[in-house]
């Protein structure tokens, strides 16, 4: 008993000794280490599961992105965000298309409105201003400007500052003839100035909507004017392409193209028959472009020359045309002028001629008189 008590006392004493304390702390350390080790195993296990799930999701995502339904959106994104170079290329193509459309006669014809002919009510030559006005303010009237532009070997009346053409040579685009022009009472009518789009035709196809200044410009625009054979001009009168074309077939493409250009410039329309006739002409020259300036294009004028070779007699001295003279009376409809006994047309003065839409009057035409032709060159009320 005493031995047990003594042993127990010694045990208690050992617990209180430094060695005992150290032993207890060591045991606690091991216990804590064991607990911590167990605790750390749980997060490590959880982290391993997370990596595995992420890998699986990545794999699924990769697999899904390979399907057509998922691959479509990525392909759409690049298409909607074109690069600057792509935009520039597209713009260049658009500009090229626009440029080609504006230059090719067939393309410009397609842009013209197609409508019926409006009534001629209210038409008079004076609706387009005074005949041959000096709209460019160069001191010369429009008729002489065009004669000077379209003829070669031109000479001028002295004292007119080169504003009145006296003589010249015309390679007529409408007939292919060569005309030696001499200004005079009996000869000036051999060369006349034609409105490629006749003013009466323009009036019935949109010119009524133009203001007075625009109509004046249309009537005197060099783009719409050509010096041509007088009888051919009288034969044409106010016809459109459906009713009249130049006898010189090599000039028809350029003629129709210029009509298209004029109608485009002044916002005029064409009838269906007129468009069909233009299309038929241009089918033989699909590369024909709309002229960008006044006068006959040199190549077309040169093409007209061979037509004269087989018939030298066609080269004429300026003189009143014999055969087509009756057709000249049909030059252009106008308000009825004053009649004298015998049925002759009489105009009191040039103001009356212009009001009737007949200026200028050429010798041989109804209403012409010496008193209206002050300079005696055969052209009255210029």
C-alpha positions in Angstrom: 0.0 0.0 0.0 2.7 2.4 0.9 4.6 1.3 -2.2 1.5 2.1 -4.4 1.1 5.5 -2.7 4.7 6.2 -3.2 4.6 5.2 -6.8 1.6 7.3 -7.5 3.2 10.2 -5.8 6.2 9.8 -7.9 4.1 9.7 -11.0 2.4 12.9 -10.0 5.7 14.4 -9.3 7.0 13.3 -12.7 4.1 15.1 -14.4 5.1 18.3 -12.7 8.7 18.0 -13.7 10.1 19.7 -16.8 10.4 16.3 -18.5 6.8 15.5 -17.9 5.6 18.8 -19.2 7.7 18.4 -22.3 6.3 14.9 -22.8 2.7 16.2 -22.5 3.4 19.0 -25.0 4.9 16.6 -27.4 1.8 14.4 -27.2 -0.4 17.5 -27.8 1.7 18.5 -30.7 1.3 15.1 -32.3 -2.4 15.2 -31.7 -2.7 18.7 -33.3 -0.5 17.7 -36.2 -2.7 14.7 -36.8 -5.9 16.8 -36.7 -4.4 19.4 -39.0 -3.3 16.7 -41.4 -6.8 15.4 -41.6 -8.2 18.8 -42.0 -5.9 19.7 -44.9 -6.8 16.5 -46.8 -10.4 17.8 -47.3 -9.5 21.0 -49.2 -6.9 19.1 -51.3 -9.6 16.6 -52.2 -12.0 19.4 -53.1 -9.4 21.2 -55.3 -8.8 18.0 -57.2 -12.5 17.6 -57.9 -12.7 21.2 -59.1 -9.9 20.8 -61.6 -11.4 17.7 -62.9 -14.8 19.4 -63.5 -13.2 22.4 -65.1 -11.4 20.1 -67.5 -14.6 18.3 -68.4 -16.4 21.6 -69.0 -13.6 22.8 -71.2 -13.9 19.6 -73.1 -17.6 19.9 -73.5 -17.3 23.5 -74.6 -14.8 22.5 -77.2 -17.0 19.7 -78.4 -20.1 22.0 -78.6 -18.2 24.7 -80.4 -17.5 22.1 -83.1 -21.2 21.7 -83.9 -22.7 23.8 -86.7 -25.2 25.5 -84.4 -22.4 26.9 -82.2 -19.9 27.6 -85.0 -22.3 30.0 -86.8 -22.0 33.0 -84.5 -18.2 33.1 -84.6 -18.3 33.1 -88.5 -20.9 35.9 -88.5 -18.8 38.2 -86.5 -16.0 38.7 -89.0 -18.5 39.2 -91.8 -20.2 42.1 -90.0 -16.9 43.8 -89.2 -15.2 44.2 -92.6 -11.7 45.5 -92.6 -10.9 49.0 -94.0 -9.4 47.6 -97.1 -12.6 45.6 -97.7 -14.7 48.7 -97.3 -12.5 50.6 -99.7 -12.7 47.8 -102.2 -16.5 47.7 -102.0 -16.7 51.5 -102.3 -14.4 51.3 -105.3 -16.7 48.8 -107.0 -19.7 50.9 -106.3 -18.0 54.0 -107.7 -17.0 52.0 -110.8 -20.5 50.8 -111.3 -21.9 54.3 -111.0 -19.2 55.6 -113.4 -20.0 53.0 -116.0 -23.7 53.7 -115.7 -23.3 57.4 -116.3 -21.0 56.8 -119.3 -22.8 54.1 -121.2 -25.7 55.2 -123.3 -27.7 52.1 -122.7 -27.3 52.4 -119.0 -28.3 56.1 -118.9 -31.3 55.3 -121.1 -32.4 52.8 -118.5 -32.6 55.6 -115.9 -34.9 57.9 -118.0 -38.6 57.8 -116.9 -40.9 56.3 -119.5 -44.2 58.2 -119.8 -46.8 59.2 -122.4 -46.4 62.4 -124.4 -48.1 65.3 -122.6 -50.4 67.7 -124.5 -48.7 70.4 -126.6 -51.0 73.0 -125.1 -49.2 76.2 -124.3 -46.2 75.5 -126.4 -44.6 78.5 -128.2 -41.0 79.1 -129.2 -41.0 82.0 -126.9 -41.4 79.6 -123.9 -37.7 78.9 -124.5 -36.7 82.6 -124.7 -35.5 84.7 -127.6 -34.1 82.7 -130.4 -30.3 82.2 -130.4 -29.7 84.4 -127.3 -26.2 85.1 -126.3 -26.4 83.1 -123.1 -22.7 82.7 -122.7 -22.2 86.5 -123.0 -19.4 86.2 -125.5 -20.9 88.9 -127.8 -22.0 86.4 -130.5 -25.4 84.8 -130.9 -25.8 81.1 -130.4 -26.4 80.3 -134.1 -23.0 81.8 -135.2 -21.3 80.1 -132.2 -22.4 76.7 -133.4 -21.6 77.5 -137.1 -18.1 78.5 -136.0 -17.7 75.4 -133.8 -19.0 72.8 -136.3 -17.5 74.0 -139.6 -14.0 74.2 -140.9 -12.3 76.8 -143.1 -14.5 79.5 -141.4 -14.3 83.1 -142.5 -16.2 86.0 -140.8 -18.0 89.1 -141.9 -15.8 92.1 -141.4 -16.5 94.4 -138.5 -18.4 91.7 -136.5 -15.5 90.8 -134.1 -15.7 87.3 -135.6 -19.3 86.9 -134.6 -20.9 86.5 -138.0 -19.8 83.5 -140.0 -19.5 84.4 -143.7 -18.3 81.0 -145.2 -17.3 77.6 -144.1 -17.3 73.9 -144.8 -19.6 71.5 -143.0 -19.2 67.8 -142.9 -22.9 67.2 -142.3 -23.4 64.4 -139.7 -27.1 63.8 -140.7 -26.5 63.0 -144.4 -22.8 62.5 -144.8 -22.6 65.3 -147.4 -20.0 68.1 -147.5 -21.7 71.5 -147.7 -19.9 74.6 -148.7 -21.7 77.3 -146.7 -21.9 80.8 -148.0 -23.9 83.4 -146.0 -26.5 85.1 -148.2 -30.1 85.6 -149.0 -30.4 82.5 -151.1 -27.8 80.3 -149.5 -27.8 80.5 -145.7 -30.6 78.0 -145.5 -28.3 75.2 -146.7 -26.9 74.9 -143.1 -29.2 75.2 -140.2 -28.8 74.7 -136.4 -30.8 71.7 -135.1 -32.0 71.1 -131.6 -31.0 67.5 -131.2 -33.9 67.2 -128.8 -36.5 69.4 -130.5 -38.0 72.1 -128.3 -41.6 71.0 -129.0 -40.7 67.4 -128.1 -39.0 68.6 -124.9 -42.1 70.7 -124.0 -44.3 67.6 -124.2 -41.8 65.4 -122.2 -41.0 67.5 -119.1 -39.8 70.9 -120.1 -43.1 72.4 -119.0 -41.9 71.8 -115.5 -38.6 73.7 -116.1 -38.4 77.4 -115.2 -37.9 80.1 -117.8 -34.1 80.2 -117.2 -33.7 76.5 -117.6 -35.7 76.5 -120.8 -33.6 79.3 -122.2 -30.5 77.3 -121.4 -31.9 74.2 -123.0 -32.7 76.1 -126.2 -29.2 77.5 -126.4 -27.1 74.8 -124.8 -24.3 73.8 -127.3 -24.7 70.2 -126.0 -28.2 70.1 -127.6 -27.2 71.9 -130.9 -25.6 70.8 -134.1 -25.0 72.5 -137.5 -26.6 70.3 -140.1 -28.0 70.0 -143.6 -31.0 72.4 -143.9 -33.4 70.1 -145.7 -32.6 67.2 -143.3 -33.3 69.5 -140.3 -36.7 70.6 -141.9 -37.5 66.9 -142.5 -36.9 66.0 -138.9 -39.0 68.9 -137.6 -39.9 68.1 -134.0 -39.6 64.3 -134.3 -38.1 62.1 -131.7 -36.1 58.9 -132.3 -39.2 56.8 -132.9 -40.2 59.0 -135.8 -36.9 60.1 -137.4 -33.3 59.1 -137.5 -30.4 60.6 -139.6 -30.0 59.0 -143.1 -26.3 58.7 -142.3 -26.5 55.4 -140.4 -22.9 55.7 -139.1 -24.0 58.7 -137.0 -27.2 57.2 -135.5 -25.5 55.8 -132.4 -24.0 59.1 -131.5 -27.2 61.0 -132.4 -29.3 58.8 -130.1 -26.7 58.9 -127.3 -26.7 62.7 -127.4 -30.5 62.7 -127.2 -30.3 60.5 -124.1 -27.6 62.8 -122.6 -29.8 65.9 -123.1 -32.9 64.3 -121.7 -30.9 63.1 -118.7 -29.4 66.6 -118.2 -32.7 68.4 -118.2 -34.8 65.7 -116.4 -36.9 64.9 -119.5 -38.6 61.6 -120.2 -39.0 59.3 -123.2 -42.1 57.5 -124.5 -42.0 53.7 -124.8 -41.8 53.8 -128.6 -38.9 56.3 -128.3 -37.1 54.1 -125.8 -37.6 51.0 -128.0 -36.2 52.9 -131.0 -33.2 54.1 -129.0 -32.6 50.6 -127.7 -32.7 49.2 -131.2 -30.1 51.6 -132.5 -27.8 51.1 -129.5 -28.0 47.3 -129.9 -25.7 47.7 -132.8 -23.2 49.7 -130.8 -23.3 48.5 -127.2 -20.1 50.4 -126.3 -21.5 53.8 -127.3 -21.0 56.3 -124.6 -23.0 59.5 -123.9 -21.1 62.5 -125.4 -19.6 64.7 -122.7 -19.3 67.8 -124.8 -20.9 69.7 -127.7 -20.3 69.0 -131.4 -19.8 65.9 -133.4 -17.2 63.4 -132.0 -14.3 63.3 -134.5 -14.5 59.6 -135.1 -18.2 59.7 -136.0 -17.6 62.7 -138.3 -14.8 60.8 -140.0 -17.1 57.8 -140.4 -19.6 59.9 -142.3 -17.0 60.9 -145.0 -16.9 57.6 -146.9 -20.6 57.9 -147.7 -19.7 60.9 -149.9 -17.0 59.1 -152.0 -19.3 57.0 -154.3 -21.4 60.1 -155.0 -19.3 63.2 -155.6 -22.4 65.0 -156.7 -23.4 65.1 -153.1 -20.9 67.8 -152.4 -23.1 70.8 -152.9 -22.7 74.5 -153.2 -25.0 76.2 -150.7 -28.3 76.7 -152.4 -32.0 76.2 -151.6 -32.8 72.6 -151.5 -35.1 71.6 -154.4 -36.9 68.4 -153.5 -37.5 68.6 -149.8 -38.9 72.2 -150.1 -42.5 71.2 -149.5 -41.5 69.4 -146.3 -40.1 72.7 -145.1 -43.5 74.1 -144.6 -44.0 71.5 -141.8 -41.1 72.8 -139.8 -42.8 73.2 -136.5 -46.4 73.7 -135.3 -47.1 77.2 -134.1 -50.0 79.5 -133.3 -51.8 80.5 -136.5 -50.2 83.6 -137.9 -52.0 86.4 -139.7 -53.2 85.5 -143.2 -53.3 87.7 -146.2 -55.4 87.3 -149.3 -54.1 84.4 -151.3 -53.2 82.4 -148.2 -49.7 83.8 -147.7 -48.4 83.9 -144.1 -47.5 87.4 -143.0 -45.7 88.6 -139.9 -45.7 92.3 -139.0 -42.3 92.1 -137.3 -39.8 89.8 -135.8 -41.6 89.9 -132.4 -44.6 88.3 -134.1 -42.3 85.7 -135.7 -40.9 84.8 -132.3 -44.3 84.7 -130.7 -45.3 82.1 -133.3 -42.2 80.1 -132.5 -40.9 80.4 -136.1 -37.7 82.3 -135.6 -35.4 82.2 -137.4 -37.2 82.3 -140.7 -35.3 81.1 -143.8 -35.9 82.3 -147.3 -38.5 80.2 -148.9 -40.4 79.5 -145.7 -43.9 80.9 -145.2 -43.8 84.3 -143.7 -40.2 85.2 -144.8 -39.9 88.7 -146.2 -37.0 91.0 -147.1 -38.0 93.5 -144.4 -37.5 90.9 -141.7 -34.1 89.9 -143.1 -32.3 93.2 -142.4 -28.8 92.0 -143.5 -30.1 90.2 -146.6 -28.5 86.9 -145.8 -31.6 84.8 -146.3 -32.1 84.3 -142.5 -34.8 86.6 -140.9 -35.2 87.3 -137.2 -32.0 85.6 -136.2 
